[in-house]
Amino acid sequence: MSDQSTNVRDVLIVVLAFVAGFVDALSIIGLGGVFASVMTGNTILLGLAIARAEPLSASLSAIAIAAYVGSLAIGIGIAESSTKRPGTTWPPEATKIFLSEFLLLLGLAITGVFVRHASTSSQMDVLIALAAASMGMQSAGFYALGVSSVATTRLTSTYEKFVIDLYHSRRPPNSTTPTKGKNDTTLLAIVVLVYLLAAVVGGLTEIHWLLDATIIPPIIVGFVIIVASTRVGGT
């Protein structure tokens, strides 16, 4: 695993964080107020919808959770389909998973551009299922990469790891607690900031473009796949 390959991989992780934030912003504003990747939030929304006897809201949250979990399970199956080579920065299984994410986002984009504004419950169901499934695949992609320190679809976990790493980095060198490198802490901070930026950009884009904004995420993920295949794949 070369330093250059690791650096390129980290940049691609940040780019994928932008996709996650962008898709979450789109789903909250344009797809019934549910999250594409934040299943903690969707679980709370599902419980509230049940308590308030709001079947439409409950079904949207349930669809998002089911699509995310189902897609994640399929992605994990792809990641475990072959023996990992030690020291591989970007295994081929990860590329397959991110390609699956690209196809789901492409389906979201085609559907979003076609309907432009989800006006029926069936349209909303399809759109949120595609959005949540794409984020499930992204989570599986990070599992395939073996990057446990960063989670672009679980920001709470990323915040926790950032604080833990920051604390460890400030402990004396002779501490019994293993010291984390500054690179991990920096990457975690950048991921959080980029996710926030993506939410701002995604919100503004959806306001002006409506669901035409769904064309942006597959373009970005396609770029990630190309760069990963040519610059870090198999190294």
ChimeraX attribute file (.defattr): number of C-alpha atoms within 10 A of each C-alpha:
attribute: neighborCount
match mode: 1-to-1
recipient: residues
	/A:1	13
	/A:2	11
	/A:3	9
	/A:4	12
	/A:5	19
	/A:6	16
	/A:7	14
	/A:8	16
	/A:9	21
	/A:10	18
	/A:11	16
	/A:12	19
	/A:13	21
	/A:14	22
	/A:15	20
	/A:16	24
	/A:17	27
	/A:18	26
	/A:19	27
	/A:20	30
	/A:21	28
	/A:22	28
	/A:23	27
	/A:24	28
	/A:25	27
	/A:26	30
	/A:27	26
	/A:28	16
	/A:29	17
	/A:30	22
	/A:31	25
	/A:32	18
	/A:33	18
	/A:34	30
	/A:35	28
	/A:36	34
	/A:37	28
	/A:38	20
	/A:39	21
	/A:40	13
	/A:41	14
	/A:42	22
	/A:43	18
	/A:44	12
	/A:45	20
	/A:46	22
	/A:47	16
	/A:48	14
	/A:49	18
	/A:50	15
	/A:51	10
	/A:52	11
	/A:53	11
	/A:54	12
	/A:55	12
	/A:56	14
	/A:57	21
	/A:58	21
	/A:59	16
	/A:60	26
	/A:61	29
	/A:62	21
	/A:63	21
	/A:64	29
	/A:65	27
	/A:66	17
	/A:67	22
	/A:68	27
	/A:69	18
	/A:70	16
	/A:71	27
	/A:72	24
	/A:73	16
	/A:74	16
	/A:75	29
	/A:76	22
	/A:77	15
	/A:78	18
	/A:79	25
	/A:80	12
	/A:81	10
	/A:82	10
	/A:83	8
	/A:84	15
	/A:85	10
	/A:86	8
	/A:87	11
	/A:88	18
	/A:89	24
	/A:90	24
	/A:91	23
	/A:92	20
	/A:93	23
	/A:94	27
	/A:95	21
	/A:96	18
	/A:97	29
	/A:98	27
	/A:99	21
	/A:100	20
	/A:101	29
	/A:102	24
	/A:103	17
	/A:104	22
	/A:105	28
	/A:106	22
	/A:107	20
	/A:108	24
	/A:109	25
	/A:110	16
	/A:111	20
	/A:112	23
	/A:113	17
	/A:114	12
	/A:115	17
	/A:116	17
	/A:117	16
	/A:118	20
	/A:119	10
	/A:120	9
	/A:121	15
	/A:122	9
	/A:123	16
	/A:124	20
	/A:125	20
	/A:126	19
	/A:127	26
	/A:128	29
	/A:129	24
	/A:130	27
	/A:131	29
	/A:132	32
	/A:133	30
	/A:134	32
	/A:135	30
	/A:136	29
	/A:137	29
	/A:138	32
	/A:139	27
	/A:140	26
	/A:141	28
	/A:142	25
	/A:143	18
	/A:144	26
	/A:145	20
	/A:146	17
	/A:147	13
	/A:148	11
	/A:149	16
	/A:150	26
	/A:151	22
	/A:152	27
	/A:153	24
	/A:154	15
	/A:155	19
	/A:156	14
	/A:157	13
	/A:158	21
	/A:159	17
	/A:160	13
	/A:161	20
	/A:162	21
	/A:163	14
	/A:164	13
	/A:165	22
	/A:166	20
	/A:167	13
	/A:168	19
	/A:169	18
	/A:170	11
	/A:171	14
	/A:172	10
	/A:173	11
	/A:174	8
	/A:175	9
	/A:176	8
	/A:177	11
	/A:178	12
	/A:179	17
	/A:180	16
	/A:181	12
	/A:182	14
	/A:183	12
	/A:184	18
	/A:185	23
	/A:186	13
	/A:187	18
	/A:188	26
	/A:189	19
	/A:190	16
	/A:191	27
	/A:192	23
	/A:193	15
	/A:194	22
	/A:195	26
	/A:196	18
	/A:197	16
	/A:198	22
	/A:199	22
	/A:200	14
	/A:201	17
	/A:202	27
	/A:203	24
	/A:204	15
	/A:205	19
	/A:206	19
	/A:207	14
	/A:208	10
	/A:209	15
	/A:210	20
	/A:211	27
	/A:212	19
	/A:213	22
	/A:214	28
	/A:215	18
	/A:216	17
	/A:217	23
	/A:218	22
	/A:219	15
	/A:220	16
	/A:221	23
	/A:222	18
	/A:223	15
	/A:224	21
	/A:225	20
	/A:226	14
	/A:227	15
	/A:228	22
	/A:229	16
	/A:230	9
	/A:231	15
	/A:232	21
	/A:233	19
	/A:234	16
	/A:235	16
